[in-house]
Amino acid sequence: MNKTKKKQDKARWKRRKALRAALAALALALCIGVGPALAQDESAKTSEQDERVMVLDKVSVQARHDEPGKATITRERLEHLPSATGSITETLRTQPNVQFDEGFGTSLNGGEITPPDISISGGKAYENNFTIDGLGNNNRIDPSGFDNGEPTAFPSGAPQSIFLDTELVDEVEVYTSNIPAKHGLFTGGVVNAKTRTPADEFGGKVKIRHSRDKWSNQRPADNEDFEDSSSASSQPLFSRYDGSVTLDIPITDSTGAIVAYSAQHATIPLHYMDGEKDQIRLNQNLFGKLVHELDDRTSIDLTMVYAPYTAENFTASAKNSGFDIHAGGYDVKLGFTREMDLGTLEMRTAYSESQTHRDAEENIHTTWTKSGASTQWGTNSKFAMEGGFGDAKTEQRSLATMVDFTTAAAQFGPTSHVFNMGLSHENVFGSYEQSDDQIAFYNPTTSTTVVDNGQGGVIAGEQYARAKSVRAATSRSANMNLLAAYLDDTITLGRLTLTPGLRVSYDDLTQNTNLEPRFRTTFDILGDGQLKLIGGANRYYGAPLLSYALRSVEPLVRYSRSIDGAGNLGDWQRTTSSGNNGYDLSGLDTPYSDEISIGAEAQVFGGVASIEYLQREGRDQFGTKTVKNGKDTFYTLTNDGRTDYEGYTLKFEKTVDGHFFSLGATYADQSSNFSSFIDSSNNDWLPGYNFDKVYYEGELIDRADMPRSNFNRPWVVTFVYSGKVLDRLTFTNTTRYVSNTEAIVKKGKYTDTDGVNYYKYEKSHLDDNVTFDWQLDYEAWRHENQLLTLNLTVKNVFDSTGIVDSEGNRQIGRQFWAGATYEF
């Protein structure tokens, strides 16, 4: 074992020892905190017996709370949370055990409107299960993220198929541990958005807000390059508008509807050629829901969401290089709920379509030399670029059905049982289409005699391209079925509650059948719900991806040509081919994560406190291995990925007279030997390279021991306050502290004395920082059932300046949003 590894293990052991001691101390504190409450109860009883009255302070305890492993953000909280994107995932900044992408909220990307990626309990951003009303909202093709600057790659998208605005959401549920058997297809966590239901009375709401670069403090590492940016990776100028309209329509006493529209629009001016050109971002939600109560115990509902996303882009310094990204899609759900004496039956079915479509201005890209008089454009001193690389599109169609039944409590001897059981099926069809040949002309040469022969890449009498490459148009499709059955039994025996469960899942893409045992237990120490011990042991299996079934592309064929003394060009002659690019899915196991948790919960000081220790071991996770065979390249999806995670989470929540307080802290220690399913870190085809080890900070270490470069803040502390501070003013504060951490930067290679090569990495430092975000909502005008509210959002109130990437760029500074809301 090398010195670095020993130091890391020793430091890790010390941290765990200290944290476990803190865990025990806090558990003792919780017990002590319960004491006064018990004494108060006994005192009240004595007083009653003595016919005396004890007057206590008015205290309002939150009626609903979640046990460790689950958090719920209600509509009341969502209404007042400060947010830059209005997205489901951004609301989870209130949760200390949810980590965020370091690229979110930097000083470079103020104009971007897409939701931030998140990591839950050590999982990758695409290893979560996102659901809307219990059914999937996941990109099953390629959720590795948008690339607004890459016009040639396989079009990848976000982990979520559509971006649902929180204006349309009644509550957000996030599961981080002890997740019930009802939920599957994840190795991270589950995020469920429950859509709004119609109100009983006619009414509506109109909301609008605005922000811009002049209302933001931007602090890039290189201000001069930033101000002259021609790339979406640096956005010195931006203007953003968000707006929404919601209308509740009662139709009859038993039927109601809600319709809504929301839009987020951003304009991003950038340098382009000799002037400026705007890039545009637009996310829209068109929402409708109809609910009909058949009787007091039975209801049906129909929900429709159309949520397109568009990003208008161009390639810097290339003329006629525009390309748009179209994503999102629509989702239609039909639901049925029946409450019976035996229990509650819920049935839902959904059909959805989503896409990631790169719509290019041109499919021919040409590199010209600036030695010609007609090609004097762009910032490159030698070459002028023109054109693009054609259209490419992935499309996903999904038909999902679920049936869920929860029984009423049944008594069997001394035990009470509540069963939850169900079935689910999802058919996912994916397709990829590159509709045009991708043609690139390059190696330009000047010639005053060249004649245009109609084969492209020629400016007569000036210059011509000596070489070209062609990738032929292609299309392919794939299909998979995801099936699951589950059962759990919540058994209550006195103070002890046990919930054993089992989920059985199958998919016909990998043809794997997986058994997911789930177990959760709660022990009510005092028998009155004031102090409980909670533990669990669970296995979670992830979801397969259609990406590798669709990624195979046609070979890249290269050609060259010559010219004679009279300026006549010869025909193109084939020179080389890149060979076939094959992707192998055979023999794969399904990624899984094994979990152990233990914690406690107590009713103390008028609120709810909890503590939890969580351990996850992710195994058989998807990575990529590249194998060369002559000219052919084969990319194999492997099960070589693994992740280890330990987390300690403390939380306290309390509501007093309408004032909500929440304090949370998580310490996480995690490691992983890969970054994503398309990570080819485990390649073994480059001759003379050892990929199992890397040269890091002057030593050879195992690749798995490198610091994780994203979603890896050891400490996260959150504080939330929300309440009316004046008669008409509601104030919400969200504070989030993240500790400093290490990141890594690739710096070439290292060769040992035996001539073996290793990738070389160096350490980079990301600062700790604390961010205060404020939302102020002032009720400026009231008249009967009408209300006009002025809204002010201030992000990063105290202008925290933490470095968030290896280039030295900082998070965006203080930013203002101004808006208004009219309700009737």
SEVOSE-405333 format. One record per residue (C-alpha): residue in three letters; x, y, z. Coordinates in pm, whole numbers, plus 32768, in hexadecimal, padded with zeros to 4 digits. Each point is the difference from the previous one (the first is absolute). Layout:
SEVOSE-405333
ALAXYZ ...
END
This chain:
SEVOSE-405333
MET800080008000 ASN809681517F9B LYS8033812680EE THR7EE480CC7F6E LYS7F0F7EDF802F LYS80717FCD8168 LYS7FD58171804F GLN7EA880057F61 ASP7F917ECB80C1 LYS808B8086814A ALA7F5781527FD2 ARG7EBD7F597F98 TRP800B7F1C8135 LYS8033812D80E6 ARG7EDF80BC7F62 ARG7F197ED48021 LYS80647FCC816C ALA7FBB816D8052 LEU7EB680017F47 ARG7F8A7EBF80A5 ALA8051809A8152 ALA7F3681327F9A LEU7EE67F1A7F91 ALA7FF57F5A8155 ALA8011814F80B4 LEU7EE3808D7F33 ALA7F2B7ECC8038 LEU803780348175 ALA7FA2816F7FD8 LEU7EBF7F9C7F52 CYS7FA97F1D8122 ILE8048811880F8 GLY7F3080EF7F30 VAL7ED77F18801C GLY80168008817A PRO7F6D815B8032 ALA7EE07FAC7F1A LEU7FB17ECA80CF ALA801F80C28141 GLN7F1881067F6F ASP7EFE7EF37FB5 GLU80167F7A8163 SER7FE68160808A ALA7ECA803F7F30 LYS7F617EC18086 THR804F80618166 SER7F73815B7FC8 GLU7EC17F717F77 GLN7FDC7F1F812E ASP8038812980E4 GLU7EFA80C67F3B ARG810081067FAF VAL803980907EA4 MET815A801E7F65 VAL801181027EE7 LEU81067FA47EFE ASP809480D47EED LYS7F497FE37EB7 VAL80C07F057F2F SER7FA27F797EAA VAL80B27EBE7FAB GLN80157F957E95 ALA7EE77F077FCD ARG80B27F3B7EF4 HIS816B7F997FFD ASP80D47F017F4B GLU80DC7EFD80A0 PRO81737FE97FA1 GLY802A7F9D7E94 LYS7EE080CE7F78 ALA7FB881747FE1 THR7EC780AE7F82 ILE7FF481677F83 THR7E9780738007 ARG7F4F80FC7F20 GLU801581018116 ARG817B7FDF8006 LEU80227FF57E84 GLU7F4281497FDE HIS810D80BE80BE LEU814A7F4D7FB8 PRO810480D97F50 SER805A7F5D7EB5 ALA80B980567EBF THR7F677EF07F25 GLY7EAE7FB3809E SER805B7E907FE0 ILE7FB87ECC80CF THR816D7FB68046 GLU805A8162806E THR7F027FE8811B LEU80DB7EEF8095 ARG810E80FC805B THR7F468002814B GLN80727E98803B PRO81627FC9808A ASN80197E9A7F7E VAL7FCE80687E95 GLN813C806E7F47 PHE7FF980F07ED6 ASP80C680187EBF GLU812280F3802D GLY7FA780987EAE PHE7EB0807C807E GLY7FF4816F805D THR8160805E7F93 SER8063815B7F8B LEU801C7F7A7E9B ASN7E9F7F887FB5 GLY7F0580FD8082 GLY7F257FD77ECC GLU7FC57E8A801D ILE7EA77F908072 THR801C7E838011 PRO7FD37F528151 PRO813D7FAF80C5 ASP807A7E99800D ILE7FFF7F618159 SER80A07ED980B1 ILE7F467F438112 SER80B47F1C80F5 GLY81347FE17F23 GLY7F487FAE7EBC LYS804A809F7EB2 ALA7F14810A7F79 TYR7F637F087F0B GLU7FD77EEF810A ASN7ED280A680A1 ASN7E987FAB7FAD PHE7F3A813A7FAC THR7E877FD38001 ILE7ECC80D87FCB ASP7ED07F8280BF GLY80B67EB78038 LEU80577FB17E94 GLY815280307F5C ASN808C81467F77 ASN81557F747FA1 ASN80DF80157ED0 ARG80457E907FB7 ILE80D680447ECC ASP812180E6805C PRO7FE180D2813F SER816D80718002 GLY7F9E816F7FD8 PHE7FD181097EF5 ASP812D807C7F3F ASN7F9E814E7F6B GLY8154802A7F5B GLU802C7EAE7F54 PRO7F577FE47EAA THR80887EA87F9E ALA7FCD7F178128 PHE7EEB7F078048 PRO7EEA80E58085 SER7FF17FD08177 GLY7F04809480EF ALA7FAB803A816C PRO7FA27EED80F9 GLN7E96807E7FFE SER7F327FDC7EC4 ILE7F3D8141803D PHE8048812A80E1 LEU7ECB803580D7 ASP7FD3815B8096 THR7FBF80008178 GLU7ED780E77FBE LEU7F4E7EC37F8C VAL80687F2C812B ASP7F427FC48143 GLU81237F5D80B7 VAL81577F687FC5 GLU80677EBC80A9 VAL816A7F91800E TYR806E7EAA8081 THR816D7FDB8064 SER80017EBE80CD ASN7F1B7EE8807B ILE7F3F80247EBD PRO7EC37F2A7FEE ALA7FE27ED47F18 LYS7F0580C57F33 HIS812280C57F69 GLY810A7F717F1A LEU80E480497ED6 PHE810080CC80C6 THR81427FE080C0 GLY7FFE81698076 GLY7EB080818078 VAL7E9880417F9B VAL7F6B81577FB8 ASN7E87800B7FCF ALA7F3881357F9E LYS7E8D7FFC804F THR7F4A80E47F0F ARG7EFC80FB8073 THR7E907FAB8016 PRO7EE080EE7FB1 ALA7F8780E98112 ASP7E967FFA8073 GLU7FC581687F96 PHE804180BC7EBE GLY814180C5800A GLY8155802A7F6E LYS815B80958012 VAL80E480C67F18 LYS817280178053 ILE812980A47F54 ARG8167804E8062 HIS814780767F63 SER81797FFC8031 ARG812A80687F2C ASP817A800B8002 LYS80058166808B TRP7F427F808130 SER81087EF4803B ASN816380078082 GLN80CE7F2B7F10 ARG81647FA3805B PRO80A97F2A7EF6 ALA816A7F94801F ASP806180BE7EC2 ASN7F2681347FDF GLU808E80717EB0 ASP7FBB7EB47F53 PHE7EAE7FF280AE GLU7F9181547F7E ASP806C7FA47E9C SER7F5B7EA9800B SER7F797F607EC3 SER7FA27EBA80AD ALA7EDA7F9A80DA SER80FB7F7E80FF SER8031816E8068 GLN7ED180E78009 PRO805B8168805D LEU7EAC80847F8D PHE7EA97F6A803B SER7E9780638036 ARG7EFF7F168099 TYR7E85800B8020 ASP7F247F0180B2 GLY7E8680067FF2 SER7ED67F238051 VAL7E8480027FF3 THR7F287F0D80C9 LEU7E867FDB7FFB ASP7F227F2680E0 ILE7EAE7FAB7F64 PRO7EF47F4B80CA ILE7F157F587F07 THR7F097F5280E5 ASP7FF87FA88170 SER80C17EC27FAE THR80D680727ED8 GLY811281007FE9 ALA811980677F18 ILE814480BF8015 VAL80BB808F7ED5 ALA814F80B18006 TYR811380867F24 SER816080608067 ALA8133806F7F40 GLN816C8048804F HIS80B580CC7EF9 ALA816E806A7FF2 THR80BA80D27F01 ILE817C7FD77FFB PRO80B980F57F19 LEU81597F847F95 HIS810E80707F10 TYR7FCD7F627EAB MET80D2804B7ECD ASP802B817D7FF8 GLY7ED2804E80D8 GLU7F157F6680FB LYS7EF97EF17FED ASP7F047F8F8101 GLN7FE47EA18084 ILE7EA67FAB8088 ARG7F867F12810E LEU7E8D7FB78028 ASN7F4D7F0780DF GLN7E837FF27FF2 ASN7EFB7F3E80C6 LEU7E987FDC7F8C PHE7F3F7F47810C GLY7E9E7F848027 LYS7F597F1F8100 LEU7E997F86801D VAL7F857F56813F HIS7EAD7F5A8027 GLU7F7D7F638140 LEU7F207EDB7FAD ASP7F957FEF816D ASP808F80568155 ARG81017EE97FE5 THR804F7FEC7E8C SER80A580F57F13 ILE809C800A7EA8 ASP80F181017F74 LEU809880587EB2 THR814680C67FF5 MET80AE808E7ECD VAL815180B07FF4 TYR80A9808D7ECA ALA815D807B8058 PRO80E880567EDC TYR815E80898039 THR80C780BB7EF6 ALA816680817FF9 GLU807580CB7ED4 ASN81797FDD7FD4 PHE811B803E7F0D THR816B7F9A7FE0 ALA80ED811B8053 SER80B580997ED3 ALA7F4F7F237F04 LYS7F1580A37F03 ASN7EAA7F607FC9 SER80427F198126 GLY7EBA802480BD PHE7F647ED080A4 ASP7ED87FE580E9 ILE7FC97F038114 HIS7E977F918029 ALA7FB07F2E8132 GLY7EDF7FAE80E5 GLY7EB47F7E7F82 TYR7EA97FA78085 ASP7F687F1B8104 VAL7E977F878026 LYS7F8A7F488139 LEU7EBB7F5B8063 GLY7FC87FAA816D PHE7EFB7F4580CC THR7FEA7FF9817D ARG7F0C7F3380CF GLU7FEC7FFD817A MET7F637EBF8086 ASP7FD37F5D8150 LEU811A7F127FA2 GLY80EC81177F9E THR805880FB7EEF LEU80297FA17E92 GLU80BB80E37F10 MET802C7FC17E8C ARG80BD80E07F12 THR806A7FF17E97 ALA80CF80FA7F3B TYR807A803A7E9F SER812180EC7FC3 GLU80E180707EE5 SER814380C18022 GLN812680567F24 THR815A80937FE9 HIS801A80937EA3 ARG812880BF7F6F ASP7F7880CC7EDD ALA812A80877F3C GLU8006811C7F07 GLU80DD7F3A7F12 ASN808E7EA07FE3 ILE814580637F4F HIS8121809680C2 THR811F80A67F45 THR814F8081807B TRP808881147F1F THR815380A78009 LYS80088174804E SER810080307EED GLY7ED480307F1A ALA7F5C81557FDE SER7E9C7F7E8027 THR80307F438148 GLN8058811580F4 TRP7F1E7FAF8125 GLY801E7F6E815B THR810480268110 ASN80EE7EEB7F90 SER8137809A7F63 LYS80377EEF7EFB PHE7EB17F607FAF ALA7E9680637FC5 MET7EF27F00804F GLU7EAC7FDF7F61 GLY7ED17F1D8023 GLY7F967EED80EC PHE7FDA7E888025 GLY7E937FB87FBB ASP7ED77F8980CA ALA7FFB7EED8105 LYS7EE47F9180DF THR7FB07F0C8115 GLU7E967FBC8055 GLN7F687F438123 ARG7E9C7F7C8014 SER7F837F648141 LEU7EC17F4E8069 ALA7FF17FBF8177 THR7EFC7F5E80E0 MET7FF77FC98176 VAL7F0C7F6480F5 ASP802E803D8174 PHE7F327F808124 THR802C8057816F THR7F307F3980F4 ALA7F5280828132 ALA80A17F948146 ALA7FB37E948051 GLN802F7F628155 PHE80A27EA88019 GLY80267FA3816B PRO80DD810280AB THR807780967EB7 SER7F6980FE7F13 HIS804E7FE67E8B VAL7FE880FA7EE2 PHE805A7F6B7EAE ASN806D80C87ED2 MET80147F457EB7 GLY800680527E93 LEU80697FC37E9A SER80A480E77F04 HIS805B7FEA7E91 GLU80AD80F87F1C ASN80437FD37E8E VAL810E80EC7F81 PHE8047802E7E8E GLY813280C67F9B SER807F80707EAE TYR812B80BA7F74 GLU800F80A87EAD GLN811680BD7F53 SER7F39807A7ED7 ASP811C80937F2F ASP815A7F927F9C GLN80F880BF80D6 ILE80FE80957F0E ALA813680C6805E PHE80F680A17F0B TYR815A8050808A ASN817280307FA8 PRO7FBD813E7F33 THR80FF806C7EF9 THR800D81437F38 SER7FF77FF37E84 THR7FBE811D7F0B THR7FA97F097EEB VAL7F1E7F0780B4 VAL7EB97FB37F4E ASP7EC47FA780BD ASN7FA67E9F7F92 GLY7EBD7FF180C8 GLN80857F0A8104 GLY800E80F9811D GLY811280AC80C7 VAL806780F17EEA ILE800C817A7FD1 ALA805780277E8E GLY814380BA7FC2 GLU805080168173 GLN80177EB980C5 TYR7F8A7E9B8026 ALA7FF67EED8108 ARG80EF7EDF7FC4 ALA7F4B7F1280EC LYS7EA77FAE807E SER7F5B7F1080F3 VAL7EA57F697FE6 ARG7F2C7F4F8103 ALA7ECF7F6D7F57 ALA7E9F803D807D THR7F7B7EF180E3 SER7EDB7FA080DC ARG7FB97EF080FC SER7F087FAA8112 ALA7FE37F278133 ASN7EF37F9980F5 MET7FF57F858166 ASN7EFD7F9380FE LEU802580418174 LEU7F267F2A80E2 ALA7FE87FF4817A ALA7F2D7F6E8119 TYR80228062816E LEU7F767FB28155 ASP804B8083815A ASP7F587FCF8150 THR800781068112 ILE7FE87F31813F THR7FBB80AA814C LEU803E7F438143 GLY7FE680E5812A ARG811580FF7FE3 LEU80AD7F487EE4 THR7FAF80377E90 LEU809C7F257EF3 THR7FD9802F7E87 PRO80927EDC7F3D GLY7FD180147E8A LEU806D7F747EB3 ARG800880927EA3 VAL80317F1D7ED2 SER806180AB7EBB TYR80547F947E9E ASP806D80AF7EC3 ASP801E7F607EAA LEU812480DC7F90 THR80FC7F5980E8 GLN7F127EDA8040 ASN804380108175 THR7F127FA38118 ASN805880B28144 LEU7F8E7FCC8167 GLU8004813780D8 PRO7FCB7FB48172 ARG7F90812B80CF PHE7FF28012817A ARG7FB4811B80EB THR7FC480028177 THR7F9281018101 PHE80047FDA817A ASP7F3580F680CE ILE80D2800C813C LEU7F0680B480DF GLY7EC47F807F5A ASP7F78815B7FB5 GLY80B280587EBB GLN80EB80F780A5 LEU81407F377FD4 LYS80357EF97EF3 LEU81247F347F83 ILE7FFC7FBE7E8A GLY80CD7F117F2C GLY7FFD7F527EB2 ALA80B17F1C7F0B ASN7FA880167E91 ARG806F7FB07EA0 TYR7FAB80E17ED9 TYR802B7FA67E91 GLY803081087EF6 ALA7F6F80267EA5 PRO809A7F977EB2 LEU804581067EF6 LEU7FB07FEF7E8D SER812B80DD7FAF TYR80ED7EE97F9D ALA7EF67F517F32 LEU7FE7813F7F2D ARG815E80948003 SER80A37F357EE9 VAL805B80F27EE8 GLU80757FD77E9B PRO817980047FBB LEU80A5814F7FBA VAL80897FE37E9B ARG811780EB7F91 TYR8048806F7E9B SER810B80CF7F4F ARG8027809B7EA7 SER810980A37F28 ILE800E811F7F08 ASP80AE801A7EAE GLY80BD81267F6E ALA7EC8808D7F59 GLY7F418010814B ASN7F287ED17FBE LEU7FAE7F318132 GLY80037E877FF7 ASP7EEC7F268091 TRP80017FB1816F GLN80CB7ECC8057 ARG7FB87F39813A THR812F7FF280E4 THR7FA27F768157 SER7ED87F9980D2 SER7FDB80158176 GLY7F727EA08007 ASN7EC07F9380A7 ASN7F9480888150 GLY7F487EE980B0 TYR7F5980028155 ASP7FD97EBD80C3 LEU7EEC7FCC8103 SER80237E8A8031 GLY80327F598151 LEU7FB5813180D4 ASP7F867FEF8166 THR7F16810A8087 PRO80AD810880D8 TYR7F9C7FEF816E SER803A80AB814B ASP7FFC7F5B8157 GLU7F9980DF8121 ILE80107FF4817A SER7F72811980D6 ILE7FCC80458170 GLY7F77813580A8 ALA7F1B809D80FF GLU7EE480FA8008 ALA7F7E80CA8125 GLN7EF58101804C VAL80CE810A80B0 PHE7FE181758048 GLY7EB1800D7F4D GLY808F7F717EBE VAL80867EC37F63 ALA81727FA18009 SER809C7EDC7F4A ILE81537F647FCA GLU80647EF97F02 TYR81347F397F9B LEU7FF27F7B7E9C GLN80EA7F147F49 ARG7FE27FAD7E8D GLU80CD7F157F28 GLY7FBD80277E8D ARG80767EDD7F2C ASP7FE87F857E98 GLN7FD381687F90 PHE801680567E91 GLY814D80737F73 THR809F7FEE7EA7 LYS81237F347F7B THR809380467EA9 VAL80997EE47F35 LYS80BB80327EB6 ASN80047EF47EF4 GLY80B980867ED4 LYS7F3A81277F7D ASP7ECB7F9A80C2 THR7FB280918156 PHE7F137F5380F0 TYR7F6E80A88132 THR7F8B7F0C8106 LEU7F1B8060811A THR80967F598133 ASN7FA47FC08169 ASP8153807A8079 GLY7F7A813780AE ARG7FE48011817A THR7FA881098100 ASP8022800A817C TYR7F4480FB80D4 GLU7FDD804E8172 GLY7F25811A807C TYR7F9E80918152 THR7ECF80E38000 LEU7F6B80D58117 LYS7EB780BC7FDA PHE7F1B80D580D4 GLU7EB280957F91 LYS7F0580D380BA THR7ED080D87FB2 VAL7F92810D80F6 ASP7ED680DF7FB6 GLY80327FDC7E89 HIS817A80318012 PHE80BB7ED67F6F PHE81657FA98065 SER80DC7EEB7F76 LEU816B7FB6804E GLY80C37EE17F63 ALA81657F857FDB THR809A7EDE7F40 TYR81607F7E8004 ALA80487F1A7ED7 ASP81317F2E7FAE GLN7FF27F677EA5 SER80D87F6D7EEE SER7FC57F7F7EA0 ASN80D77F737EE9 PHE7F3A809A7EE1 SER7F4781417FAE SER7EE37F8C7F1E PHE7F887EE07F28 ILE80BB80937ED4 ASP8144801B80C9 SER81127F3B7F4E SER80F380198123 ASN80227E867FFE ASN807F7FF37E99 ASP81037EF37FBE TRP8049802F7E8E LEU810481178005 PRO81547F517FEF GLY80EA80388122 TYR7EF7809180ED ASN7F927F808153 PHE7E9E807A8044 ASP7FD57F628155 LYS80E880FE809C VAL803C81747FD0 TYR811C80EA8057 TYR7F6C80F580FB GLU80B980FF80D2 GLY81517F5A7FCA GLU7F927E988045 LEU7F657EDB7F4C ILE7EAE7FB4809D ASP7ED47F2B7FA8 ARG7F0D80B57F1B ALA7EEB7FC480FE ASP80C180CC8104 MET7FF881417F35 PRO7F2281138090 ARG7EA9800E7F61 SER7FFD813B7F2A ASN7E8E80578022 PHE7EE67FD580FE ASN81097FD1810C ARG7FE381068111 PRO804D7F50814B TRP7F2A80EB80D4 VAL7EB480997F9E VAL7F3A80CF80FB THR7EAA80987FB6 PHE7F1D80EF80BA VAL7EA480667F8F TYR7F1981028099 SER7EB080687F70 GLY7EED80CE809D LYS7F4181458007 VAL80DB810180AC LEU7F0381177FD0 ASP7E8E80017FB9 ARG803B80057E88 LEU81687F8A7FD7 THR80697E937FE1 PHE81757FC9801F THR80B77EBF7FA4 ASN81707FBC8035 THR80BB7ECF7F82 THR81687FE18070 ARG80E87EF77F73 TYR81657FC98070 VAL80EA7F147F45 SER815D7FAC807A ASN813780117F2A THR80637ED17F37 GLU80FF7F837F09 ALA7FCC7FDF7E8C ILE80E87F6F7EFB VAL809680837EBD LYS80947F1F7EF1 LYS816780647FAF GLY80867F197EF2 LYS80B07EBA8053 TYR81097F6C80E5 THR80F47EEF7F8F ASP80A77F218102 THR81597F607FEA ASP7F6F7ED07F4E GLY7F6D80D77EED VAL7E977FD48076 ASN7F2381337FCE TYR7EFF808580F7 TYR7F1181227FE8 LYS807E812080D2 TYR7F1880D080DB GLU8035812780E4 LYS7F3980808126 SER7F1B812B7FE1 HIS7F5480AC8122 LEU7E9380678018 ASP7FB280FC8112 ASP7F0B7FD88117 ASN7EE880FE7FF0 VAL7EBA805E80A3 THR7EE0808A7F35 PHE7ECF80BA8081 ASP7ED780147F12 TRP7ED780DB805B GLN7E9D80187F81 LEU7F2781278066 ASP7E8F80027FA5 TYR7F46813F8057 GLU7E82800C7FE5 ALA7FE4815A7F64 TRP7E8A800A7FB8 ARG7ECF7F408071 HIS7E97801D7F93 GLU7F027EF48056 ASN808F7EC27F60 GLN810D80B67F3B LEU816A801F806B LEU812F80A87F63 THR81507F8E808D LEU815380997FAF ASN81177EFE7FF7 LEU817380358035 THR80FA7EE17FEF VAL8169803D8067 LYS80EE7EE27FB8 ASN814A7FF780BC VAL7FA0812980D9 PHE8156803080A0 ASP80C17FD07EBA SER80BC7EC08058 THR81307FD37F1F GLY80507E8B8007 ILE80CD7F657EE5 VAL7F307EF17F58 ASP80E07F6F7EEE SER81697FAB7FB4 GLU8025813A7F26 GLY7FC880E88128 ASN7EA480757FA0 ARG7F1A8060811C GLN7E927FD18049 ILE7F1F81147F88 GLY7FF2811D80F8 ARG7ED580C08081 GLN7EE37FED7F05 PHE7EAE80AC8007 TRP7EB37F8B7F72 ALA7ED780EE8002 GLY7E9B7F977FBC ALA7E9080138054 THR7EE37F0B803A TYR7E8E80487FCE GLU7F037F0D8096 PHE7E8880047FDB 
END
